[in-house]
C-alpha cells in the first residue's frame, strides 16, 4: 500500500497570505485586509505603481500617469514614490529598503529612492508660492486616492457583525516559544555581495559572511558560520562619476545662460541648478543599476537640491544686470511716487528740490540687490522707514560707519534738520532693499 502525499504548490508570498481567510476553532471566518506590497514581476522602476495597481485592483498605468503629472507639477509624485520605494517591501520580502539603509546595506535601489525623495522635496519647495500648481496637485492626489479606495472596496460584501464580534472575543492563538539562536537582522553579521541566496550587491557595510544555522548540530545550538567567497567579476564602470559631474556642470551653465537675459537672477539660477540636479539624478539612476554609485554623486545631488531651494527664495526683482541709476528731480512736481530698479546702485538725489515750510513730499524707492542711496535737502525734516532683507542701513546721525550685515533689518526714524537751519518742509521716505545697503545722507548746506 502506497502512502500518497498531498499535492502542494509553491508557497504564497506574504502579501497573498494576508488576503486569505483565518479560521478560528469552532468559529466563523474572518477576512484579513491585504497589505500594500511592491510588485517585483511587473515593475518598471521600483514596483510602486505595479503594487498600487494590484492592491487597488486597477491598471497601474493610471498611477504611473498620475504620479508623473504630480512629479512635474509639484514634485509630490517624486516624494511619494521615493518614500514608498523606501518603506514598502517587495511582495516576496519582509525587509524594506529603509531598513537596509539603517543596517549599512546600501545598494543602488535604495540610493535611487532617496534621490527621488530629495528631488521631489526640492521641486515642492520651489513651488510653495505657486498656489495654482499646489491646488491642482492636491485635487489630482485626492482623485487618485479616491479612485483607488473606491476600486479596492467596490463589490466587497459588508462584514457580518456577528462574525466580527466572534473573532474579536476569541482567545489569542497560542504561539510556540522563540527558538534561541535564530537569525537576527541586527545581531548577526550582514551579507555583503551576491551570496548563494541571491542577496543584492551592496556598496558599503560589514565584511561578507554567509550564516548557516544548524539547530540540531551537537554543541552548537546557534549553528555555525562559514565565510562566504568573495564576489568575483566587474562591479561596474569606475569612470561614470566624473562624466556625470561634467555633464551636470554643463547643464547648469546652459540652463542659466539661456535664461540670463530674460529672467530674474533667482529664476535663472534655479533653472541652471534644476538642470544639474536632473543630470545628477539620471547619472545616479544609471550607475546604480550598473553596480557603481559613488557617495560623491549623492552628496552633490543633496547640495544641488539645497541650491535649487535657495535660488527659489531670492526676490524676483533682483535682475542679472548690475547697473547704476541716478534719479535727480529738479522740483517737487518732478518727484515720482515710486522709484524702482533690479540690481545695482540707485541714487535718489532730492537736494535740488525746494520744499515750502508747511509742504510735505512723499516718495518711495526699492532696489532688489545692491545699494540705495538717498540725498535729502539740508533744511528738510525727514520721516524715514527703511527695510533691508539682508544687509545694512546707514543714517546721517550714525556715528559708526561700519557695515553691519543682518537679516531682516528695519529702521523708523525722524531726522530733524541741523540747528540754525530754517524749516524747509517735510519729506516722507519709504526705502526697501532686498539684499544690500540703504544709505541716507544730507546735502551740504
C-alpha positions as CSV (number, residue, x, y, z in Angstrom):
1,X,0.0,0.0,0.0
2,X,1.5,3.3,-1.1
3,X,1.2,6.5,1.0
4,X,0.1,9.4,-1.2
5,X,1.4,12.8,-0.3
6,X,-1.0,15.7,-0.7
7,X,-0.2,17.9,-3.6
8,X,1.3,21.2,-2.6
9,X,2.1,24.2,-4.8
10,X,4.6,26.9,-4.3
11,X,4.3,28.8,-1.1
12,X,2.3,32.0,-1.4
13,X,4.2,35.3,-0.8
14,X,3.4,37.3,2.3
15,X,1.0,39.7,0.7
16,X,-1.2,36.8,-0.6
17,X,-1.3,35.0,2.7
18,X,-2.6,38.2,4.2
19,X,-5.6,38.1,2.0
20,X,-6.5,34.5,3.0
21,X,-9.3,33.8,5.4
22,X,-8.3,33.0,9.0
23,X,-10.5,30.2,10.5
24,X,-10.8,30.1,14.3
25,X,-11.6,26.8,16.0
26,X,-15.4,26.4,16.2
27,X,-15.8,29.9,15.0
28,X,-16.5,31.9,11.8
29,X,-14.1,33.0,9.2
30,X,-12.6,36.5,9.2
31,X,-11.2,38.1,6.1
32,X,-7.9,39.8,6.6
33,X,-7.1,43.1,4.9
34,X,-4.4,42.8,2.2
35,X,-1.2,44.7,2.8
36,X,0.4,47.0,0.2
37,X,3.5,45.5,-1.3
38,X,5.6,46.4,-4.3
39,X,5.4,44.1,-7.3
40,X,8.7,42.7,-8.4
41,X,7.4,40.9,-11.5
42,X,5.6,43.8,-13.2
43,X,7.8,46.7,-12.1
44,X,9.1,49.4,-14.4
45,X,11.3,51.0,-11.9
46,X,10.7,50.3,-8.2
47,X,7.4,48.4,-8.4
48,X,5.4,51.0,-6.5
49,X,2.8,51.7,-9.2
50,X,2.5,48.0,-10.0
51,X,1.9,47.2,-6.3
52,X,-0.6,50.0,-6.1
53,X,-2.5,48.7,-9.1
54,X,-2.6,45.2,-7.7
55,X,-3.6,46.4,-4.2
56,X,-6.4,48.7,-5.5
57,X,-7.4,46.3,-8.4
58,X,-6.7,49.0,-11.0
59,X,-4.5,49.3,-14.1
60,X,-1.0,50.5,-12.8
61,X,-0.8,52.8,-15.8
62,X,-3.3,55.1,-14.1
63,X,-1.0,55.5,-11.1
64,X,2.1,55.9,-13.3
65,X,0.5,58.7,-15.3
66,X,-0.9,60.4,-12.1
67,X,2.4,60.3,-10.2
68,X,4.2,61.5,-13.3
69,X,1.9,64.5,-13.5
70,X,2.3,65.2,-9.8
71,X,6.1,65.0,-10.1
72,X,6.1,67.5,-12.9
73,X,3.6,70.0,-11.4
74,X,4.5,69.9,-7.8
75,X,7.2,67.3,-7.0
76,X,4.8,65.4,-4.8
77,X,4.8,62.4,-7.2
78,X,8.6,62.0,-6.6
79,X,8.2,62.5,-2.9
80,X,5.5,59.8,-2.6
81,X,7.3,57.4,-5.0
82,X,10.6,57.8,-3.2
83,X,9.2,57.2,0.3
84,X,7.0,54.3,-0.9
85,X,10.1,52.7,-2.5
86,X,11.9,53.1,0.8
87,X,9.3,51.9,3.2
88,X,7.2,49.4,1.3
89,X,8.9,46.0,0.8
90,X,8.5,43.7,-2.2
91,X,5.8,41.1,-2.2
92,X,8.3,38.2,-1.5
93,X,10.2,40.1,1.2
94,X,9.5,41.5,4.7
95,X,12.5,43.9,4.8
96,X,12.2,47.3,3.1
97,X,15.0,49.5,1.6
98,X,14.9,51.9,4.6
99,X,15.8,49.0,6.9
100,X,18.7,48.0,4.7
101,X,19.9,51.6,4.8
102,X,19.9,51.7,8.6
103,X,21.8,48.5,8.8
104,X,24.5,49.6,6.4
105,X,23.5,47.6,3.4
106,X,23.3,50.2,0.7
107,X,22.5,49.4,-2.9
108,X,21.6,51.3,-5.9
109,X,17.8,50.9,-5.5
110,X,17.9,52.5,-2.0
111,X,20.0,55.4,-3.2
112,X,17.7,56.0,-6.1
113,X,14.7,56.1,-3.8
114,X,16.5,58.6,-1.6
115,X,17.3,60.7,-4.6
116,X,13.7,60.6,-5.8
117,X,12.5,61.9,-2.4
118,X,15.2,64.6,-2.2
119,X,14.5,65.9,-5.8
120,X,10.7,65.9,-5.1
121,X,11.2,67.9,-1.9
122,X,13.4,70.4,-3.8
123,X,10.8,70.8,-6.5
124,X,8.0,71.2,-4.0
125,X,9.9,73.9,-2.1
126,X,10.4,75.9,-5.3
127,X,6.6,75.9,-5.9
128,X,5.4,77.0,-2.5
129,X,4.4,80.4,-3.8
130,X,2.5,78.9,-6.8
131,X,-0.9,78.4,-5.4
132,X,-2.4,77.2,-8.7
133,X,0.1,74.4,-9.1
134,X,-0.3,73.2,-5.5
135,X,-4.1,73.3,-5.8
136,X,-4.0,71.3,-9.0
137,X,-1.7,68.8,-7.3
138,X,-3.9,68.5,-4.2
139,X,-7.0,67.9,-6.4
140,X,-5.2,65.3,-8.5
141,X,-3.8,63.5,-5.4
142,X,-7.3,63.3,-3.9
143,X,-8.8,62.0,-7.1
144,X,-6.1,59.2,-7.3
145,X,-6.6,58.3,-3.6
146,X,-10.4,58.3,-4.0
147,X,-10.3,56.2,-7.2
148,X,-8.0,53.7,-5.5
149,X,-10.2,53.4,-2.4
150,X,-13.4,53.0,-4.5
151,X,-11.8,50.4,-6.7
152,X,-10.5,48.4,-3.7
153,X,-13.8,48.3,-1.9
154,X,-16.2,48.1,-4.8
155,X,-18.3,44.9,-4.8
156,X,-17.0,43.9,-1.4
157,X,-19.7,42.5,0.9
158,X,-20.3,44.1,4.2
159,X,-18.8,42.1,7.1
160,X,-21.1,40.1,9.3
161,X,-21.1,41.9,12.7
162,X,-21.7,38.7,14.5
163,X,-18.7,37.1,12.9
164,X,-16.5,40.1,13.6
165,X,-17.6,40.2,17.2
166,X,-16.9,36.4,17.5
167,X,-13.4,36.9,16.1
168,X,-12.8,39.8,18.5
169,X,-13.9,37.7,21.5
170,X,-11.9,34.7,20.5
171,X,-8.9,33.9,22.8
172,X,-5.5,34.7,21.3
173,X,-3.7,31.9,19.5
174,X,-1.1,30.0,21.4
175,X,2.3,30.5,19.8
176,X,5.4,28.4,20.2
177,X,8.2,29.9,22.2
178,X,11.0,31.5,20.2
179,X,14.0,29.4,19.2
180,X,17.2,30.5,20.9
181,X,19.9,31.3,18.5
182,X,17.7,32.0,15.5
183,X,18.6,34.6,12.8
184,X,18.6,38.2,13.8
185,X,18.9,41.2,11.4
186,X,20.6,43.4,13.9
187,X,22.8,40.9,15.9
188,X,24.2,38.6,13.2
189,X,26.7,39.8,10.6
190,X,25.2,41.1,7.4
191,X,25.7,39.5,4.0
192,X,27.6,41.6,1.5
193,X,28.0,40.7,-2.1
194,X,26.0,38.3,-4.2
195,X,25.6,35.3,-2.0
196,X,24.2,31.8,-2.5
197,X,20.7,33.1,-1.8
198,X,20.8,35.9,-4.4
199,X,21.3,38.7,-1.9
200,X,21.7,42.1,-3.6
201,X,25.1,43.7,-4.1
202,X,25.8,46.5,-1.5
203,X,28.3,49.3,-1.8
204,X,29.4,49.5,1.8
205,X,28.7,47.6,5.0
206,X,30.2,44.8,7.1
207,X,32.5,42.1,5.6
208,X,30.7,39.4,3.6
209,X,29.8,36.3,5.6
210,X,27.2,33.6,4.9
211,X,25.3,32.5,8.0
212,X,24.2,28.8,8.1
213,X,22.1,27.7,11.1
214,X,22.0,24.1,12.2
215,X,19.9,23.9,15.4
216,X,20.3,20.2,15.6
217,X,24.1,20.2,15.5
218,X,25.7,18.9,18.8
219,X,27.4,21.5,21.0
220,X,26.2,24.3,18.6
221,X,22.7,25.5,19.5
222,X,23.1,28.7,17.5
223,X,24.6,27.0,14.4
224,X,28.0,27.6,12.8
225,X,29.1,30.3,10.5
226,X,31.3,29.8,7.4
227,X,32.8,32.7,5.5
228,X,31.3,33.3,2.1
229,X,33.5,33.5,-1.0
230,X,34.4,37.0,-2.2
231,X,32.3,38.2,-5.1
232,X,34.1,37.9,-8.5
233,X,33.6,39.8,-11.7
234,X,33.5,43.5,-12.5
235,X,31.5,45.8,-10.2
236,X,30.7,48.3,-12.9
237,X,32.4,51.3,-14.6
238,X,34.5,53.5,-12.4
239,X,34.6,56.4,-14.8
240,X,30.9,57.2,-14.7
241,X,31.0,59.7,-11.8
242,X,33.4,62.1,-13.5
243,X,31.3,62.2,-16.6
244,X,28.1,62.8,-14.6
245,X,29.7,65.7,-12.8
246,X,31.0,67.2,-16.0
247,X,27.6,66.8,-17.6
248,X,25.9,68.4,-14.6
249,X,28.2,71.4,-14.8
250,X,27.5,71.8,-18.5
251,X,23.7,71.5,-17.9
252,X,23.8,74.1,-15.1
253,X,25.8,76.5,-17.4
254,X,23.4,76.1,-20.3
255,X,20.3,76.4,-18.2
256,X,21.4,79.6,-16.6
257,X,22.9,81.1,-19.7
258,X,19.7,80.6,-21.8
259,X,17.6,82.4,-19.2
260,X,20.1,85.0,-18.1
261,X,18.9,87.9,-20.2
262,X,15.2,87.4,-20.0
263,X,14.6,86.2,-16.4
264,X,15.4,87.5,-12.9
265,X,18.5,86.2,-11.1
266,X,16.7,83.7,-8.9
267,X,14.8,82.2,-11.8
268,X,18.0,81.9,-13.9
269,X,19.9,80.2,-11.1
270,X,17.0,78.0,-10.3
271,X,16.8,76.8,-13.9
272,X,20.6,76.0,-14.0
273,X,20.6,74.1,-10.7
274,X,17.5,72.2,-11.7
275,X,19.1,71.1,-14.9
276,X,22.2,70.0,-13.0
277,X,20.0,68.1,-10.5
278,X,18.2,66.3,-13.3
279,X,21.6,65.2,-14.8
280,X,22.9,64.0,-11.4
281,X,19.7,62.1,-10.8
282,X,19.9,60.4,-14.2
283,X,23.5,59.5,-13.7
284,X,22.9,58.1,-10.2
285,X,20.0,56.0,-11.6
286,X,22.1,54.6,-14.4
287,X,25.2,53.9,-12.2
288,X,23.1,52.3,-9.5
289,X,21.8,49.6,-11.9
290,X,25.4,49.2,-13.2
291,X,26.6,48.5,-9.7
292,X,28.8,51.5,-9.1
293,X,27.3,54.6,-7.4
294,X,29.7,56.9,-5.7
295,X,28.9,58.7,-2.5
296,X,30.2,61.9,-4.0
297,X,27.3,61.9,-6.5
298,X,24.8,61.6,-3.7
299,X,26.4,64.5,-1.8
300,X,26.4,66.7,-4.9
301,X,22.8,65.9,-5.5
302,X,21.8,66.8,-2.0
303,X,23.8,70.1,-2.2
304,X,22.3,70.9,-5.6
305,X,18.8,70.3,-4.3
306,X,19.5,72.8,-1.5
307,X,20.8,75.3,-4.1
308,X,17.6,75.0,-6.0
309,X,15.6,75.7,-2.9
310,X,17.8,78.7,-2.1
311,X,17.6,80.1,-5.6
312,X,13.8,79.9,-5.5
313,X,13.8,82.1,-2.3
314,X,15.6,85.0,-4.0
315,X,13.3,88.0,-4.6
316,X,12.0,88.2,-8.2
317,X,13.0,91.9,-8.5
318,X,16.7,91.0,-8.4
319,X,17.9,91.2,-12.1
320,X,21.0,89.8,-13.7
321,X,22.2,93.2,-14.9
322,X,24.3,95.3,-12.5
323,X,23.6,98.9,-13.4
324,X,23.9,102.4,-12.0
325,X,20.9,104.7,-12.0
326,X,20.6,108.3,-10.8
327,X,17.2,110.0,-10.2
328,X,17.5,113.8,-9.8
329,X,14.2,115.6,-9.8
330,X,14.6,119.4,-10.1
331,X,11.4,120.4,-8.4
332,X,8.8,119.0,-6.1
333,X,6.4,118.4,-9.0
334,X,9.1,116.2,-10.6
335,X,9.3,113.8,-7.6
336,X,7.7,110.5,-8.6
337,X,5.7,108.4,-6.0
338,X,7.9,105.4,-6.5
339,X,11.4,104.6,-7.9
340,X,12.5,101.0,-8.6
341,X,15.4,99.1,-10.0
342,X,16.5,95.5,-10.0
343,X,20.2,95.0,-9.4
344,X,22.9,97.7,-9.0
345,X,23.4,101.1,-7.4
346,X,20.5,103.5,-7.3
347,X,20.9,107.2,-6.2
348,X,17.9,109.4,-5.4
349,X,19.1,113.0,-5.2
350,X,16.4,115.3,-3.7
351,X,18.9,118.1,-2.8
352,X,17.7,120.4,-5.5
353,X,14.0,120.5,-4.7
354,X,12.7,123.4,-2.7
355,X,10.1,122.4,-0.2
356,X,7.9,125.0,1.4
357,X,7.6,125.4,5.2
358,X,4.3,123.6,5.5
359,X,4.7,121.3,2.5
360,X,5.1,117.5,2.6
361,X,6.6,115.4,-0.2
362,X,6.2,111.6,-0.1
363,X,8.1,109.1,-2.2
364,X,9.5,105.6,-2.0
365,X,12.4,103.7,-3.6
366,X,13.1,100.0,-4.0
367,X,16.2,98.0,-5.1
368,X,16.3,94.3,-5.4
369,X,20.0,93.7,-4.8
370,X,22.7,96.4,-4.4
371,X,22.8,99.8,-2.8
372,X,20.2,102.5,-2.5
373,X,21.4,106.0,-1.6
374,X,19.1,108.9,-0.9
375,X,20.3,112.5,-0.6
376,X,17.9,114.8,1.2
377,X,17.9,118.6,1.4
378,X,19.8,120.1,4.3
379,X,16.8,122.1,5.6
380,X,14.1,119.4,5.4
381,X,12.7,117.2,8.2
382,X,12.8,113.5,7.1
383,X,10.4,110.9,8.2
384,X,12.0,107.6,7.3
385,X,11.1,104.0,7.2
386,X,13.8,101.6,5.8
387,X,13.7,97.9,5.3
388,X,16.5,95.6,4.2
389,X,16.1,91.8,3.7
390,X,19.8,91.1,4.3
391,X,22.2,94.0,4.7
392,X,22.8,97.3,6.5
393,X,21.1,100.7,7.0
394,X,23.2,103.9,7.3
395,X,21.7,107.2,8.5
396,X,23.2,110.7,8.8
397,X,23.1,110.5,12.6
398,X,25.0,107.2,12.8
399,X,28.4,107.7,14.5
400,X,29.8,104.4,13.3
401,X,30.2,104.0,9.6
402,X,30.9,100.3,9.8
403,X,28.8,98.0,7.7
404,X,26.7,95.7,9.9
405,X,25.1,93.0,7.8
406,X,22.0,91.5,9.4
407,X,18.9,89.7,8.1
408,X,15.5,91.4,8.4
409,X,16.8,94.8,9.3
410,X,14.3,97.7,9.8
411,X,14.5,101.3,11.0
412,X,11.9,104.0,11.5
413,X,13.3,107.4,12.4
414,X,12.6,111.2,12.1
415,X,15.7,113.2,11.1
416,X,15.4,116.8,12.2
417,X,17.3,119.5,10.2
418,X,20.6,120.8,11.8
419,X,20.3,123.6,14.3
420,X,20.4,127.1,12.9
421,X,18.8,126.0,9.6
422,X,15.4,127.3,8.6
423,X,12.5,125.0,8.3
424,X,12.3,123.6,4.8
425,X,9.3,121.3,5.0
426,X,8.9,117.6,5.4
427,X,9.9,114.6,3.3
428,X,8.4,111.2,3.9
429,X,10.6,108.3,2.6
430,X,10.0,104.6,2.4
431,X,13.0,102.6,1.3
432,X,13.3,98.9,0.6
433,X,16.3,96.8,-0.4
434,X,16.2,93.0,-0.8
435,X,20.0,92.3,-0.4
436,X,22.4,95.2,0.1
437,X,22.5,98.6,1.8
438,X,20.3,101.6,2.4
439,X,22.1,104.9,2.9
440,X,20.5,108.3,3.7
441,X,22.7,111.4,3.6
442,X,22.1,115.2,3.8
443,X,23.2,117.6,1.2
444,X,25.7,120.2,2.1
445,X,24.2,123.5,3.1
